[in-house]
Amino acid sequence: MQERSLDIRRCQGVLGEGGSQSKRAEGREKEERKIIMKNCMIGALAIGCCAGVTSTASATFHLMQIEQVIGGVNGDVTEQAIQLRMRAAGQNAVAGARIRVWDAAGLNPVMVIDMTTNVPNGVLGSRVLITSTNFNDDTTPTAVPNFTMTNLIPASYLAAGSLTFESNAGLVYWRLSWGGAGYTGPCNVAVDNDANQNACPPFGGALPSSGLQALKFQFAANAPSTNNAADYALTPGAATFTNNANQNFTLQGVPVGACCLQNGDCAGSVTQSDCDKFAGVFQGVGSDCGSVNCSPTAIGACCLTGEICQEAMTPGDCAAANGAYMGDDTTCTPGLCAKPPCLGDANDDHVVNISDLLFVISNWGAAGGNGPADFDQNGTVDIVDLLTVISNWGPCD
């Protein structure tokens, strides 16, 4: 009843000629007031919202919290999520809303998502889940968001910045700022959700991105904003996100550690599978770059079956491929992987057998030729060449 009457007062304040709300609605708020007036006129015809009745107001979106945010998972800042929560019933018309993020000075806004459709569930406390594409596979079960981020929160904004839930006209209905004194931008927020219209001081820390914790609003669904420092805290463990269908998705505790890259650099807080993608050497679960010594990995050319040459392989990888490692820092120069001559193979078919023996016999005593049967190149096909065939009998290496 309290939230319903708030919507009624909002309609009356906007439609009245001398109300305090109309005095505040200057600049960009004028456009928002027109939207509100239109909604209330429509609602008045259907359910009498502006006549002061107590039935449910028409669907809108302005009574909304930014309930939970994560700026990265296990150090991967491409894995992000934002969860909204409705402070009253009927707030599911989010096609009129958008989310932007601002840098530490409250400048250089980035459009995270401009929602163009509504969500079906408008019950008090209902959520709206917005995620990056890479986030979804890191939860159990796989996350099913209501919207996908158009742009990520920039990594440079994670230390200090501000996230705003606002109308398409730019009226800020909820603000979450972080970074403590590092955030020096504006703190304004609409009176609909914050009595003094000031969301500062900001949350004291950075937006979490190094583990599985999220930054979360600590109070009830219908609670207003007081200030970000008091309202928000890190989740005690792995965060759980919820979509509009009330499905829960918990971040997985994926084992991470340090990864030594081939050039000697170290990447921290990565999974073994991600380390393998970059041909790195995983240093173990829980390891960090401060405790490991990464040296450049020895790599060189590797000769594979069929005289194929592959560059930039480690000795171990070359051996695993049944290849021949040609030495550190070697490259695939022409002829590097050509097969060496096979003693006793007179007809060059890479096997020493009866054909080569008969070839030697048929050329016995030939002088001055240095031909294919003269293996010791002494100018005569003789007993030495015959013994060469016998001693190398079988397939060539």
GUPA-837049 format. One line per 8 residues: number of its first residue (from 1); their letters; for each residue z, y, x of N, C-alpha, C. Coordinates in steps of 0.2 Angstrom, whole numbers. Last residue first. Example, Ala and Ser with C-alpha at 12.3 -4.5 7.8 and 13.67 -1.06 7.14 Angstrom:
2 = SA = 35 -11 64 36 -5 68 39 0 64  39 -28 66 39 -22 62 39 -16 66
END
This chain:
397 = DCPGWNSI = -206 -225 327 -200 -221 324 -202 -215 321  -217 -237 321 -216 -232 325 -210 -228 322  -214 -255 318 -216 -248 316 -214 -243 321  -219 -266 331 -216 -264 325 -218 -257 323  -218 -267 349 -220 -270 343 -216 -268 337  -217 -263 362 -216 -258 357 -218 -260 350  -220 -273 370 -213 -271 371 -211 -266 365  -233 -276 367 -228 -281 366 -221 -278 365
389 = VTLLDVID = -240 -264 372 -240 -266 365 -235 -271 363  -236 -265 386 -234 -259 382 -234 -261 374  -243 -277 390 -235 -277 390 -232 -271 386  -256 -271 390 -254 -277 386 -246 -277 385  -254 -261 400 -256 -259 393 -254 -265 388  -252 -270 411 -247 -265 409 -248 -263 402  -264 -277 412 -258 -281 410 -253 -276 408  -276 -264 407 -274 -270 411 -268 -273 408
381 = VTGNQDFD = -288 -253 408 -285 -257 403 -283 -263 406  -287 -239 419 -289 -246 418 -285 -249 412  -282 -226 421 -290 -227 421 -292 -234 420  -269 -224 418 -271 -225 425 -278 -227 426  -262 -222 406 -267 -217 408 -269 -218 416  -255 -231 400 -252 -228 406 -256 -223 409  -263 -235 389 -257 -231 388 -254 -228 394  -278 -237 385 -275 -236 392 -269 -232 391
373 = APGNGGAA = -283 -237 372 -279 -243 375 -276 -242 382  -289 -224 371 -283 -226 367 -279 -232 369  -294 -221 389 -295 -222 381 -289 -223 378  -298 -219 402 -291 -216 399 -292 -216 392  -309 -223 409 -310 -221 402 -304 -217 400  -310 -230 421 -312 -223 420 -312 -220 413  -314 -247 414 -312 -242 419 -314 -235 418  -308 -261 406 -312 -255 405 -309 -250 410
365 = GWNSIVFL = -300 -272 405 -304 -270 411 -308 -264 411  -302 -274 388 -299 -276 394 -303 -275 400  -304 -271 375 -306 -266 380 -303 -268 387  -299 -282 368 -306 -281 368 -309 -275 373  -286 -281 371 -289 -287 374 -297 -285 374  -283 -269 363 -282 -269 371 -286 -275 374  -285 -274 351 -289 -268 353 -288 -268 361  -276 -284 349 -283 -286 349 -287 -280 352
357 = LDSINVVH = -265 -276 348 -265 -281 353 -273 -283 354  -267 -268 337 -267 -265 343 -268 -270 349  -266 -278 327 -273 -274 328 -273 -271 335  -254 -283 328 -259 -287 331 -266 -283 332  -245 -268 331 -245 -274 328 -251 -278 331  -236 -254 328 -239 -258 333 -239 -265 331  -240 -240 318 -236 -246 318 -240 -250 324  -247 -228 316 -240 -228 316 -236 -235 315
349 = DDNADGLC = -260 -229 318 -258 -230 311 -251 -231 311  -268 -228 330 -264 -222 327 -262 -223 320  -273 -238 338 -277 -236 332 -273 -230 328  -263 -241 347 -269 -239 349 -274 -236 344  -248 -240 350 -251 -239 344 -258 -236 346  -241 -240 362 -244 -246 360 -248 -246 353  -231 -226 358 -233 -231 364 -235 -237 361  -235 -213 349 -231 -220 348 -235 -225 353
341 = PPKACLGP = -231 -196 350 -236 -202 351 -232 -208 351  -222 -188 337 -223 -189 344 -228 -195 344  -227 -179 322 -224 -185 325 -226 -186 332  -222 -162 320 -228 -167 321 -225 -173 324  -214 -151 319 -212 -158 316 -217 -163 316  -220 -141 326 -213 -143 328 -211 -150 325  -232 -136 323 -232 -143 327 -225 -145 328  -227 -119 322 -232 -124 321 -232 -131 326
333 = TCTTDDGM = -209 -118 319 -215 -116 323 -221 -121 322  -197 -115 310 -203 -119 309 -209 -117 313  -184 -111 322 -188 -110 316 -194 -115 316  -167 -112 328 -174 -114 328 -177 -112 321  -153 -110 327 -157 -104 327 -165 -106 328  -149 -125 334 -147 -119 331 -152 -114 332  -160 -140 332 -156 -135 336 -155 -129 332  -167 -148 323 -170 -146 329 -167 -141 333
325 = YAGNAAAC = -162 -163 315 -160 -156 316 -163 -154 323  -172 -173 305 -170 -172 312 -169 -165 313  -165 -180 289 -170 -176 293 -168 -176 301  -159 -185 278 -162 -190 283 -167 -186 287  -151 -176 272 -158 -176 270 -162 -181 274  -140 -176 280 -139 -179 273 -146 -180 270  -144 -169 291 -143 -176 292 -143 -179 285  -145 -156 286 -151 -159 288 -150 -167 289
317 = DGPTMAEQ = -132 -153 283 -137 -154 277 -143 -157 279  -127 -153 296 -124 -158 291 -129 -159 285  -133 -143 302 -134 -149 305 -132 -155 300  -141 -132 289 -135 -134 294 -136 -141 296  -156 -123 289 -152 -129 287 -146 -130 292  -167 -114 291 -160 -112 289 -156 -118 286  -182 -123 286 -178 -118 290 -171 -117 287  -191 -138 287 -187 -134 282 -182 -129 287
309 = CIEGTLCC = -206 -146 288 -201 -143 291 -197 -138 286  -213 -163 286 -211 -156 283 -205 -153 287  -217 -175 290 -218 -169 295 -217 -163 291  -212 -185 282 -219 -182 281 -221 -176 285  -195 -180 281 -200 -185 281 -207 -182 279  -191 -165 291 -190 -170 286 -196 -175 286  -183 -156 303 -189 -160 301 -188 -165 297  -176 -140 302 -175 -148 301 -181 -151 299
301 = AGIATPSC = -170 -126 311 -175 -130 308 -173 -137 307  -153 -120 308 -159 -121 312 -164 -125 308  -136 -114 309 -142 -116 305 -148 -116 310  -119 -113 309 -125 -115 314 -130 -117 309  -111 -99 301 -113 -106 301 -119 -108 305  -99 -88 308 -106 -89 306 -108 -96 306  -83 -91 302 -87 -90 308 -94 -91 305  -68 -86 295 -75 -88 293 -79 -86 299
293 = NVSGCDSG = -52 -91 293 -57 -88 298 -64 -90 297  -40 -87 281 -45 -91 283 -49 -87 289  -32 -78 275 -29 -83 278 -34 -88 281  -38 -68 268 -34 -66 273 -31 -71 277  -45 -74 258 -49 -72 264 -44 -70 270  -36 -89 252 -39 -82 252 -42 -80 258  -34 -104 242 -35 -100 249 -37 -93 247  -34 -110 230 -28 -106 232 -29 -102 238
285 = VGQFVGAF = -43 -124 235 -40 -120 230 -34 -116 232  -54 -121 250 -49 -125 246 -46 -120 240  -65 -116 255 -59 -116 259 -53 -119 256  -82 -120 254 -76 -118 250 -70 -120 255  -95 -113 262 -90 -118 263 -84 -116 260  -111 -109 254 -105 -107 258 -101 -113 258  -123 -108 247 -123 -112 253 -117 -111 257  -121 -102 235 -123 -98 240 -123 -101 247
277 = KDCDSQTV = -117 -112 227 -123 -109 225 -126 -105 231  -104 -115 232 -110 -120 233 -117 -116 232  -97 -105 226 -97 -105 233 -103 -110 235  -97 -110 212 -101 -103 214 -102 -103 222  -90 -122 214 -97 -122 212 -101 -115 213  -77 -117 217 -81 -121 222 -89 -121 220  -75 -100 213 -75 -107 211 -79 -111 217  -67 -86 221 -73 -89 218 -72 -97 217
269 = SGACDGNQ = -58 -78 229 -57 -79 222 -64 -81 218  -69 -70 241 -62 -72 239 -63 -73 231  -80 -73 254 -79 -71 247 -73 -74 244  -83 -68 271 -78 -72 266 -79 -69 259  -96 -70 283 -92 -66 278 -88 -71 274  -104 -78 290 -98 -77 293 -93 -73 288  -116 -81 285 -116 -76 289 -110 -74 292  -113 -91 275 -116 -93 281 -117 -88 287
261 = LCCAGVPV = -96 -89 269 -103 -88 269 -107 -90 275  -82 -97 264 -85 -94 270 -93 -94 269  -72 -93 250 -78 -96 252 -81 -93 258  -56 -96 243 -60 -92 248 -66 -96 249  -54 -100 226 -51 -100 233 -56 -96 237  -49 -107 210 -53 -103 214 -50 -103 221  -50 -117 195 -47 -116 202 -52 -112 206  -48 -110 179 -53 -112 184 -50 -111 191
253 = GQLTFNQN = -41 -110 166 -38 -109 173 -43 -112 178  -50 -102 153 -48 -108 157 -46 -106 164  -45 -92 140 -48 -92 146 -46 -98 150  -48 -97 123 -43 -96 128 -46 -97 135  -51 -92 107 -55 -94 114 -50 -92 120  -51 -95 90 -48 -93 96 -51 -96 102  -58 -88 75 -58 -93 80 -55 -91 87  -59 -78 65 -52 -81 67 -52 -87 71
245 = ANNTFTAA = -71 -73 63 -70 -79 59 -63 -82 61  -71 -63 73 -70 -61 66 -69 -67 61  -62 -70 87 -67 -67 84 -66 -66 77  -50 -68 100 -51 -71 94 -57 -67 91  -44 -74 116 -47 -70 112 -49 -73 106  -30 -76 127 -34 -79 121 -37 -74 117  -27 -76 144 -28 -73 138 -32 -77 133  -14 -84 154 -22 -84 152 -22 -81 145
237 = GPTLAYDA = 0 -74 152 -4 -80 156 -11 -79 154  5 -63 147 10 -67 151 6 -72 155  -6 -49 147 -4 -55 144 0 -59 149  0 -32 152 -4 -38 153 -1 -44 149  2 -20 139 5 -24 144 0 -29 146  3 -4 129 -1 -10 132 3 -13 138  11 6 125 8 2 120 5 -5 123  15 15 135 20 11 131 17 5 127
229 = ANNTSPAN = 3 19 140 8 17 145 13 12 141  -3 25 129 -6 19 132 -1 15 137  7 29 115 3 31 121 2 25 125  4 26 101 9 31 103 6 34 110  -6 21 87 -6 22 94 0 27 95  2 11 74 -3 16 76 -2 17 84  1 -6 67 4 -1 71 -1 5 73  -4 -16 60 -5 -10 57 -1 -4 61
221 = AAFQFKLA = -2 -27 69 -9 -25 67 -9 -18 64  11 -23 81 8 -26 75 1 -23 73  10 -22 99 13 -21 92 9 -23 87  3 -21 111 9 -25 111 13 -25 104  -13 -24 117 -9 -20 113 -3 -24 111  -17 -30 134 -16 -31 127 -11 -26 123  -27 -35 147 -23 -30 145 -23 -30 137  -27 -52 152 -30 -47 149 -25 -41 148
213 = QLGSSPLA = -28 -65 166 -24 -60 161 -28 -55 158  -34 -72 175 -35 -74 168 -32 -70 163  -39 -61 188 -37 -68 186 -39 -69 179  -45 -49 191 -44 -54 197 -42 -61 195  -45 -39 182 -51 -42 183 -50 -48 188  -37 -27 171 -37 -33 175 -43 -36 176  -37 -10 176 -40 -15 171 -40 -21 174  -23 -5 185 -30 -6 184 -31 -10 178
205 = GGFPPCAN = -8 3 177 -11 -1 182 -19 -1 181  -2 10 167 -1 12 174 -5 8 179  -10 18 153 -7 12 156 -7 13 164  -8 36 152 -12 30 153 -8 24 155  3 46 141 0 44 148 -4 37 148  -11 48 130 -8 48 137 -1 48 136  -17 50 117 -15 43 119 -12 42 126  -14 61 105 -14 61 112 -12 54 114
197 = QNADNDVA = -11 64 91 -18 64 94 -19 64 101  1 62 86 0 68 90 -7 69 93  -3 50 79 0 56 75 0 62 79  -16 40 78 -11 43 83 -9 50 80  -26 37 69 -23 32 72 -17 34 77  -30 49 63 -30 43 59 -26 37 62  -31 59 72 -25 58 69 -24 52 65  -41 53 87 -41 55 80 -34 54 77
189 = VNCPGTYG = -37 58 103 -39 53 99 -37 55 92  -38 63 120 -39 65 113 -40 59 109  -37 64 134 -33 59 130 -34 59 123  -48 66 148 -45 68 142 -42 62 138  -44 61 165 -49 63 160 -45 65 153  -38 56 176 -37 63 175 -41 66 169  -31 42 182 -35 44 177 -33 51 175  -21 40 192 -28 40 194 -33 42 189
181 = AGGWSLRW = -9 39 186 -11 46 188 -18 46 191  -15 25 178 -9 29 179 -12 36 181  -25 16 174 -25 19 181 -20 24 182  -32 19 158 -29 15 163 -29 18 169  -34 21 140 -35 23 147 -30 19 151  -41 19 125 -37 15 129 -39 18 136  -41 26 109 -43 27 116 -38 22 120  -49 28 93 -44 24 97 -46 25 104
173 = YVLGANSE = -58 37 88 -53 34 84 -48 30 87  -67 51 92 -64 45 95 -58 43 90  -83 54 86 -76 55 85 -72 49 87  -97 52 88 -93 54 94 -86 55 93  -105 48 78 -105 55 79 -101 57 85  -102 35 77 -108 36 80 -109 44 81  -84 34 82 -90 34 77 -96 36 81  -76 24 94 -78 30 91 -83 29 86
165 = FTLSGAAL = -66 19 106 -69 16 100 -70 22 96  -66 20 124 -66 24 117 -69 20 112  -58 19 139 -62 15 134 -61 19 127  -57 25 155 -55 26 148 -60 22 144  -50 23 172 -55 24 167 -52 25 160  -47 15 187 -45 20 183 -51 22 178  -53 3 192 -46 5 195 -43 11 190  -65 1 185 -59 -3 184 -53 -1 186
157 = YSAPILNT = -76 8 188 -72 11 183 -65 7 182  -84 1 197 -80 7 199 -76 10 194  -89 -9 188 -84 -11 193 -80 -5 196  -92 -3 172 -94 -3 179 -88 -5 183  -93 -14 158 -89 -9 161 -90 -8 169  -110 -17 154 -104 -19 157 -100 -13 158  -120 -15 140 -119 -13 146 -111 -15 148  -120 -22 128 -126 -20 130 -126 -18 138
149 = MTFNPVAT = -110 -37 124 -111 -30 127 -118 -28 129  -113 -44 108 -113 -45 115 -114 -38 118  -102 -48 94 -107 -44 98 -107 -45 105  -94 -59 91 -97 -55 86 -103 -51 88  -94 -74 102 -92 -67 100 -96 -64 94  -88 -88 105 -93 -86 100 -91 -79 98  -84 -97 120 -83 -91 115 -89 -90 111  -80 -114 121 -85 -108 123 -85 -103 117
141 = PTTDDNFN = -62 -117 117 -70 -119 118 -74 -113 120  -61 -110 133 -60 -116 129 -58 -115 122  -71 -99 143 -66 -101 138 -66 -108 135  -82 -96 151 -75 -97 154 -70 -98 149  -93 -94 144 -92 -101 146 -86 -102 150  -93 -80 141 -92 -85 136 -91 -92 138  -96 -71 151 -89 -72 149 -88 -79 145  -109 -68 152 -106 -73 157 -99 -75 155
133 = TSTILVRS = -112 -59 142 -114 -65 142 -111 -70 146  -97 -50 137 -103 -51 141 -105 -58 140  -91 -47 119 -91 -50 126 -97 -49 130  -81 -43 106 -87 -41 110 -86 -44 117  -74 -47 91 -75 -49 98 -81 -47 101  -63 -41 79 -70 -40 81 -71 -42 89  -51 -47 68 -53 -45 74 -61 -45 75  -39 -42 55 -45 -46 57 -48 -43 64
125 = GLVGNPVN = -28 -35 50 -27 -39 56 -33 -43 59  -33 -36 33 -29 -33 38 -28 -38 44  -50 -42 32 -43 -43 30 -39 -39 35  -64 -43 32 -61 -36 32 -54 -36 31  -77 -52 38 -70 -52 37 -67 -45 38  -91 -49 43 -89 -51 36 -82 -50 34  -96 -34 51 -93 -40 51 -91 -42 44  -112 -24 51 -105 -25 50 -103 -32 51
117 = TTMDIVMV = -123 -19 65 -121 -23 59 -114 -23 58  -123 -12 76 -128 -10 71 -127 -14 65  -113 -4 89 -114 -10 84 -118 -7 78  -116 -2 105 -117 2 98 -118 -3 93  -107 -4 119 -110 -7 113 -110 -2 108  -105 4 130 -104 -3 131 -107 -7 125  -112 17 138 -112 14 131 -111 7 132  -103 27 148 -108 21 148 -107 18 141
109 = PNLGAADW = -100 44 154 -99 39 149 -105 33 149  -96 54 164 -101 49 165 -100 43 161  -78 57 164 -85 59 164 -89 53 164  -64 55 166 -66 56 159 -74 58 159  -62 52 179 -61 59 177 -63 60 170  -64 39 180 -57 41 181 -56 48 179  -77 36 167 -74 35 173 -67 39 174  -78 27 151 -78 34 155 -75 32 162
101 = VRIRAGAV = -87 18 138 -82 18 144 -83 24 148  -88 16 120 -90 19 127 -85 19 132  -93 9 106 -88 9 111 -91 11 117  -96 13 88 -98 11 95 -92 11 100  -100 12 71 -95 13 76 -99 11 83  -106 8 59 -105 15 60 -101 17 66  -104 -6 58 -111 -3 60 -111 4 61  -92 -9 54 -92 -7 61 -99 -5 63
93 = ANQGAARM = -84 -11 41 -91 -8 42 -92 -5 48  -71 -17 40 -76 -21 43 -83 -18 43  -59 -13 34 -62 -9 40 -67 -13 44  -52 -19 24 -58 -15 22 -61 -11 28  -35 -16 28 -40 -20 25 -46 -16 24  -30 -9 44 -30 -10 37 -35 -14 34  -33 -11 57 -26 -8 55 -25 -8 48  -41 -24 66 -41 -19 60 -34 -17 58
85 = RLQIAQET = -45 -24 83 -41 -27 77 -40 -22 72  -56 -30 96 -54 -25 91 -49 -28 86  -58 -34 112 -56 -37 106 -53 -31 102  -69 -37 125 -66 -32 122 -64 -35 115  -73 -44 141 -72 -45 134 -68 -39 131  -83 -50 155 -79 -45 152 -78 -46 145  -89 -54 169 -86 -58 164 -81 -54 161  -93 -48 180 -98 -48 175 -96 -52 169
77 = VDGNVGGI = -83 -48 190 -83 -43 185 -89 -42 180  -74 -61 195 -81 -60 193 -81 -54 188  -60 -62 197 -64 -58 202 -71 -57 200  -56 -70 186 -56 -73 193 -60 -69 198  -65 -60 176 -62 -66 176 -62 -69 183  -64 -43 170 -67 -48 175 -62 -54 174  -57 -34 162 -63 -32 165 -66 -36 170  -52 -36 145 -52 -39 152 -58 -37 155
69 = VQEIQMLH = -42 -31 131 -48 -30 136 -47 -33 142  -37 -29 114 -37 -32 121 -43 -31 125  -38 -19 104 -32 -23 105 -31 -26 112  -41 -4 99 -43 -8 104 -37 -13 106  -39 -4 81 -36 -4 87 -41 -7 92  -43 6 67 -45 1 71 -41 2 78  -49 14 55 -42 12 56 -43 5 60  -63 16 53 -59 21 57 -52 18 59
61 = FTASATST = -72 9 45 -70 6 51 -65 10 55  -74 3 28 -75 8 33 -73 5 40  -76 -1 11 -76 -3 18 -78 3 22  -66 8 -1 -72 5 1 -72 4 9  -49 4 -4 -54 8 -2 -60 5 0  -41 -5 -18 -43 -5 -11 -49 0 -10  -31 6 -29 -35 0 -28 -38 1 -21  -24 17 -33 -21 13 -28 -25 7 -26
53 = VGACCGIA = -31 34 -36 -29 27 -38 -27 23 -32  -35 46 -32 -28 45 -31 -26 38 -34  -48 49 -33 -45 51 -39 -37 49 -38  -55 43 -22 -53 50 -22 -49 53 -28  -58 30 -27 -53 31 -21 -51 38 -21  -63 23 -38 -59 29 -39 -55 31 -33  -72 13 -37 -65 11 -38 -61 17 -38  -86 18 -39 -84 11 -39 -77 10 -41
45 = LAGIMCNK = -85 32 -37 -89 29 -43 -87 22 -44  -78 33 -25 -75 36 -31 -78 33 -37  -86 27 -16 -80 24 -18 -77 26 -24  -95 38 -15 -98 31 -17 -92 27 -20  -87 48 -10 -90 49 -16 -93 42 -19  -83 42 2 -78 43 -3 -81 44 -10  -95 42 10 -91 35 8 -87 36 2  -97 56 10 -102 51 7 -99 45 5
37 = MIIKREEK = -86 59 18 -87 62 11 -91 58 7  -88 53 30 -82 51 26 -83 53 19  -100 60 34 -100 52 33 -94 50 28  -95 73 35 -100 71 30 -100 64 29  -86 71 46 -83 72 39 -88 71 34  -94 69 56 -90 63 54 -88 64 47  -99 82 58 -104 76 56 -100 70 53  -88 88 61 -91 90 55 -96 84 53
29 = ERGEARKS = -84 84 74 -80 81 68 -84 83 62  -91 91 83 -93 85 82 -90 81 76  -84 106 76 -89 103 81 -92 96 79  -69 102 67 -74 107 70 -79 103 75  -57 98 58 -64 95 59 -69 100 61  -46 104 56 -47 101 62 -54 99 63  -47 109 43 -47 114 48 -48 111 55  -47 97 36 -54 101 36 -53 106 42
21 = QSGGEGLV = -34 93 37 -39 89 40 -45 93 41  -27 102 29 -26 103 36 -32 99 40  -37 109 16 -33 104 19 -33 105 26  -45 117 8 -41 121 12 -36 116 16  -54 110 0 -57 115 4 -52 118 9  -56 92 0 -52 98 -1 -55 104 3  -61 81 7 -65 84 1 -62 91 -1  -52 78 17 -59 79 19 -62 83 13
13 = GQCRRIDL = -41 75 9 -40 80 15 -47 82 17  -45 64 1 -43 70 -2 -43 76 3  -47 54 11 -53 57 6 -51 63 4  -34 53 16 -40 55 20 -46 58 16  -27 48 5 -26 55 8 -31 58 13  -33 36 4 -34 41 -1 -33 48 1  -29 30 16 -37 31 15 -38 36 10  -16 29 14 -18 33 20 -26 35 19
5 = SREQM = -15 20 4 -14 27 2 -16 32 8  -17 9 11 -22 11 6 -21 18 4  -6 8 20 -13 9 23 -18 12 17  4 6 10 4 12 14 -3 13 17  0 -6 4 0 0 0 0 6 4
END
